[in-house]
Amino acid sequence: MKKADVILLVSILLAALLCFGGYALFFRDDGNTVEITVDGNIYKTLSLETNTTIDIPSGKGQTNRLEIKNGKANMIEADCPDKLCVHQKQIEKNGETLVCLPHKVIVTMRSQKENTLDGISQ
């Protein structure tokens, strides 16, 4: 590879990194609801406006404990063998998820922003 090839490659990588960083900073909304699914079925949808702790049953007496605090959701307890869901970071942005595979529990952050129409669309 020549020097010009390396410069071109580094320039493309920097441009891609800047685009991704800009998108992550400016276009990702904070979520305002949490959708909990167990085994593919919606179990509950909760607002992030009130601090709460909820136990999520997942069959055969298995449970996960989800804490909603200060607009963020965090899996604080689980009786699964690996407890990977407990070690995941708390979620707060639209589209982020917490997953407990052994219990088939998925917690997804959702944004319920109202879509406004412009003058032409109305």
Secondary structure, DSSP 8 states (H G I E B T S, - for coil): --HHHHHHHHHHHHHHHHHHHHHHHHT--B--EEEEEETTEEEEEEESSS-EEEEEE-STT-EEEEEEETTEEEEEEE-SSS-HHHHS--B-BTT-EEEETTTTEEEEEE--------TTT-
